[in-house]
């Protein structure tokens, strides 16, 4: 690990000022992805800005037709939240299936979304629900947030403060996970909302994406049988030691069917 300065601000304004002070300053949320990278010297920053003292960024609450989750809320808290279980049980299932107990108790939803790992679970839940990512500067629709592998719409000096999930009529999540890490080889979040059906896929490609063909089929009939004729092209999908692009293409449809069944 390289040397770096450590800051623990007591306000969002102070944190924003610190990360805007130089290009190589990094925010620290749960640290479940950042700290291993630092230990292996895969990343180097002059300073880390720890958000752990900002208690206003922790918590889950219901606001009308939305569930609002603070950016520093650990995965385990989301998985156990009565509000989430009542309004979006599929999101509780998603959070409860992330990695292992250590990661679930330390990792945060904001950190996961800022990191935007292509195999992470939360991007599917956020895009599948049509959630809004709130920062200290603006609100970003999930359709506009994910730009590519480890790439988001966040700008320098921007800090995720919360995520607002519209409560769907029905939702389900299913994934095929890597055995050691429990990252998604393929994960699919399906939601039927007042505005239509949304199907979001993680793990299969360099970034989370919506499966429009499945959305159109499920809009006509929200049942797993409606996906019988759907075929996903392997072009552009990930191929690695865990699965080939062709296998992932097959699993997208399988997981989508399971997600719909879970929603029902």
C-alpha positions as CSV (number, residue, x, y, z in Angstrom):
1,X,0.0,0.0,0.0
2,X,1.3,3.4,-0.9
3,X,1.3,6.4,1.5
4,X,-1.7,8.6,1.6
5,X,-3.4,11.3,3.7
6,X,-6.5,10.4,5.6
7,X,-9.5,12.7,6.2
8,X,-12.7,12.1,8.1
9,X,-15.1,15.0,7.4
10,X,-18.1,15.8,9.6
11,X,-20.2,17.3,6.8
12,X,-21.0,16.7,3.2
13,X,-19.8,20.2,2.3
14,X,-16.4,19.5,4.0
15,X,-16.2,16.1,2.1
16,X,-16.9,17.8,-1.2
17,X,-14.3,20.4,-0.6
18,X,-11.7,17.8,0.2
19,X,-12.3,15.7,-2.9
20,X,-12.3,18.8,-5.1
21,X,-8.9,19.9,-3.8
22,X,-7.0,17.5,-6.1
23,X,-7.6,15.0,-8.9
24,X,-6.1,12.1,-7.1
25,X,-8.3,12.2,-3.9
26,X,-10.7,9.3,-3.4
27,X,-13.9,8.9,-1.4
28,X,-14.0,6.0,1.1
29,X,-17.4,4.4,1.8
30,X,-17.3,0.8,2.9
31,X,-14.0,0.2,1.3
32,X,-14.7,-3.3,0.3
33,X,-13.4,-2.7,-3.3
34,X,-11.1,0.2,-2.7
35,X,-9.0,-1.1,0.2
36,X,-8.0,-4.4,-1.5
37,X,-7.0,-2.4,-4.5
38,X,-4.8,-0.2,-2.3
39,X,-3.3,-3.1,-0.5
40,X,-2.3,-4.8,-3.8
41,X,-1.0,-1.4,-5.1
42,X,-3.4,-1.5,-8.0
43,X,-4.5,2.0,-7.2
44,X,-2.7,5.1,-5.7
45,X,-4.2,8.3,-4.3
46,X,-2.7,11.2,-2.4
47,X,-5.6,11.2,0.1
48,X,-8.7,9.3,1.2
49,X,-11.9,11.0,2.4
50,X,-13.7,8.7,4.7
51,X,-17.5,9.3,4.8
52,X,-18.0,7.1,7.8
53,X,-18.8,10.0,10.2
54,X,-21.7,11.3,8.1
55,X,-24.5,9.6,9.9
56,X,-27.1,11.5,7.9
57,X,-26.2,9.3,4.9
58,X,-27.2,6.1,6.8
59,X,-30.8,4.8,6.9
60,X,-33.9,3.5,5.1
61,X,-37.2,5.4,5.1
62,X,-40.4,5.3,3.1
63,X,-41.5,8.6,1.5
64,X,-44.8,8.2,-0.2
65,X,-44.4,6.0,-3.3
66,X,-40.6,5.8,-2.8
67,X,-38.1,4.0,-0.6
68,X,-35.2,6.2,0.1
69,X,-31.9,4.6,1.1
70,X,-28.9,6.6,2.4
71,X,-25.7,6.2,0.4
72,X,-23.7,4.9,3.5
73,X,-26.3,2.3,4.4
74,X,-24.7,-1.2,4.6
75,X,-26.1,-4.0,2.5
76,X,-27.0,-5.9,5.6
77,X,-29.2,-3.1,6.8
78,X,-31.1,-3.0,3.5
79,X,-31.5,-6.7,3.6
80,X,-33.0,-6.6,7.1
81,X,-35.1,-3.4,6.6
82,X,-38.8,-3.8,7.4
83,X,-39.5,-0.9,4.9
84,X,-37.7,-2.7,2.1
85,X,-39.3,-6.0,2.9
86,X,-42.7,-4.4,2.8
87,X,-42.3,-2.3,-0.3
88,X,-39.6,-4.0,-2.5
89,X,-38.9,-7.5,-1.1
90,X,-36.8,-8.2,-4.2
91,X,-34.4,-5.5,-3.2
92,X,-34.0,-7.2,0.2
93,X,-33.3,-10.5,-1.6
94,X,-30.7,-8.7,-3.7
95,X,-28.9,-7.1,-0.8
96,X,-29.0,-10.3,1.2
97,X,-27.2,-12.2,-1.6
98,X,-24.3,-9.8,-1.9
99,X,-20.9,-11.4,-1.1
100,X,-20.4,-12.6,2.5
101,X,-21.4,-11.3,6.0
102,X,-18.3,-9.2,6.3
103,X,-18.9,-7.4,3.0
104,X,-22.7,-7.0,3.7
105,X,-22.0,-5.4,7.0
106,X,-19.3,-3.0,5.7
107,X,-20.1,-2.4,2.1
108,X,-22.6,0.4,1.2
109,X,-25.1,1.0,-1.5
110,X,-23.4,4.3,-2.4
111,X,-20.0,2.8,-2.6
112,X,-21.3,0.0,-4.8
113,X,-22.9,2.4,-7.2
114,X,-20.0,4.8,-7.4
115,X,-17.6,1.8,-8.1
116,X,-20.0,0.4,-10.7
117,X,-18.5,-3.1,-10.9
118,X,-19.9,-4.8,-13.9
119,X,-20.7,-7.9,-11.8
120,X,-22.2,-6.0,-8.8
121,X,-25.9,-6.6,-7.8
122,X,-27.1,-3.1,-6.9
123,X,-26.8,-1.7,-10.5
124,X,-29.5,-4.3,-11.6
125,X,-31.8,-3.3,-8.7
126,X,-31.3,0.4,-9.4
127,X,-31.8,0.2,-13.1
128,X,-34.6,-2.4,-12.8
129,X,-36.6,-0.2,-10.5
130,X,-35.9,3.0,-12.4
131,X,-34.4,4.5,-9.3
132,X,-32.9,8.0,-8.9
133,X,-29.3,8.5,-7.7
134,X,-29.2,11.7,-5.6
135,X,-25.9,13.5,-5.1
136,X,-24.8,16.7,-3.3
137,X,-25.4,18.5,-6.6
138,X,-28.3,16.9,-8.5
139,X,-30.5,13.9,-9.2
140,X,-29.5,11.4,-11.8
141,X,-32.0,9.0,-13.4
142,X,-30.7,5.4,-13.4
143,X,-31.0,5.2,-17.2
144,X,-28.5,8.1,-17.4
145,X,-26.2,7.0,-14.6
146,X,-24.3,3.9,-15.8
147,X,-22.0,4.7,-18.7
148,X,-19.7,1.7,-19.0
149,X,-17.3,-0.6,-17.2
150,X,-16.5,1.1,-13.8
151,X,-17.8,4.4,-15.5
152,X,-20.7,6.5,-14.2
153,X,-22.2,9.9,-14.7
154,X,-20.7,11.2,-11.5
155,X,-18.7,14.4,-11.9
156,X,-15.6,15.5,-9.9
157,X,-16.6,16.7,-6.5
158,X,-20.0,14.9,-6.6
159,X,-21.0,12.6,-3.7
160,X,-23.9,10.2,-3.7
161,X,-26.1,11.0,-0.8
162,X,-29.1,8.7,-1.3
163,X,-31.0,6.4,-3.8
164,X,-34.7,6.8,-4.3
165,X,-36.5,3.6,-5.4
166,X,-40.1,3.9,-6.8
167,X,-42.1,1.1,-5.2
168,X,-43.0,-1.3,-8.1
169,X,-46.2,-3.3,-8.4
170,X,-44.1,-6.4,-8.5
171,X,-40.4,-7.2,-8.6
172,X,-38.0,-10.1,-8.6
173,X,-34.3,-10.8,-8.7
174,X,-32.4,-13.9,-9.7
175,X,-28.7,-14.5,-10.3
176,X,-26.2,-17.1,-11.1
177,X,-23.3,-16.2,-8.8
178,X,-19.6,-16.9,-8.7
179,X,-18.9,-19.5,-6.1
180,X,-16.1,-17.7,-4.2
181,X,-17.2,-14.0,-4.4
182,X,-20.9,-14.3,-5.0
183,X,-20.6,-11.6,-7.7
184,X,-23.1,-12.1,-10.5
185,X,-22.1,-14.2,-13.4
186,X,-25.5,-13.1,-14.6
187,X,-28.1,-11.3,-12.5
188,X,-31.5,-10.1,-13.6
189,X,-33.9,-7.7,-11.8
190,X,-37.5,-7.5,-13.2
191,X,-40.0,-4.9,-12.1
192,X,-43.5,-4.2,-13.2
193,X,-44.2,-0.5,-12.5
194,X,-47.0,2.0,-13.3
195,X,-44.9,3.2,-16.2
196,X,-44.3,-0.3,-17.6
197,X,-42.0,-3.3,-17.2
198,X,-38.2,-2.9,-16.7
199,X,-35.7,-5.7,-17.0
200,X,-32.1,-5.0,-15.9
201,X,-29.2,-7.4,-16.4
202,X,-25.9,-7.3,-14.5
203,X,-22.8,-9.5,-14.8
204,X,-23.3,-10.4,-18.4
205,X,-21.8,-7.3,-20.1
206,X,-19.2,-4.6,-19.3
207,X,-22.0,-2.6,-17.7
208,X,-25.6,-3.2,-16.5
209,X,-28.2,-2.9,-19.3
210,X,-31.9,-3.1,-19.9
211,X,-33.3,-6.0,-21.9
212,X,-35.9,-4.2,-24.0
213,X,-37.1,-7.3,-25.9
214,X,-38.0,-9.0,-22.6
215,X,-39.6,-5.8,-21.4
216,X,-41.9,-5.7,-24.4
217,X,-42.8,-9.4,-24.0
218,X,-43.6,-9.0,-20.3
219,X,-45.6,-5.9,-20.9
220,X,-48.1,-8.0,-22.8
221,X,-48.0,-10.9,-20.3
222,X,-46.2,-10.7,-17.0
223,X,-45.4,-14.4,-16.8
224,X,-42.2,-16.4,-17.3
225,X,-43.8,-18.1,-20.3
226,X,-43.8,-14.8,-22.2
227,X,-40.0,-15.0,-22.4
228,X,-40.0,-18.4,-24.2
229,X,-39.2,-16.9,-27.6
230,X,-36.5,-14.5,-26.3
231,X,-32.9,-15.0,-27.5
232,X,-29.9,-12.9,-26.4
233,X,-27.0,-12.4,-28.7
234,X,-23.5,-13.2,-27.1
235,X,-22.0,-10.3,-29.1
236,X,-20.4,-7.8,-26.7
237,X,-21.1,-10.0,-23.6
238,X,-18.3,-10.9,-21.1
239,X,-16.3,-14.0,-21.5
240,X,-13.9,-15.1,-18.7
241,X,-12.9,-17.9,-16.4
242,X,-16.4,-18.0,-14.9
243,X,-18.5,-18.3,-18.1
244,X,-18.3,-17.8,-21.9
245,X,-20.3,-15.1,-23.6
246,X,-22.5,-17.8,-25.1
247,X,-23.3,-19.2,-21.7
248,X,-24.0,-15.8,-20.3
249,X,-26.4,-15.1,-23.2
250,X,-28.3,-18.3,-22.3
251,X,-28.3,-17.5,-18.6
252,X,-29.8,-14.0,-19.1
253,X,-33.1,-15.6,-20.3
254,X,-33.0,-18.3,-17.6
255,X,-32.4,-15.7,-14.8
256,X,-35.1,-13.4,-16.3
257,X,-37.6,-16.2,-16.1
258,X,-36.6,-17.0,-12.5
259,X,-36.9,-13.3,-11.6
260,X,-40.4,-13.1,-13.0
261,X,-41.4,-16.2,-11.2
262,X,-40.0,-14.7,-8.0
263,X,-42.0,-11.6,-8.6
264,X,-45.2,-13.5,-8.9
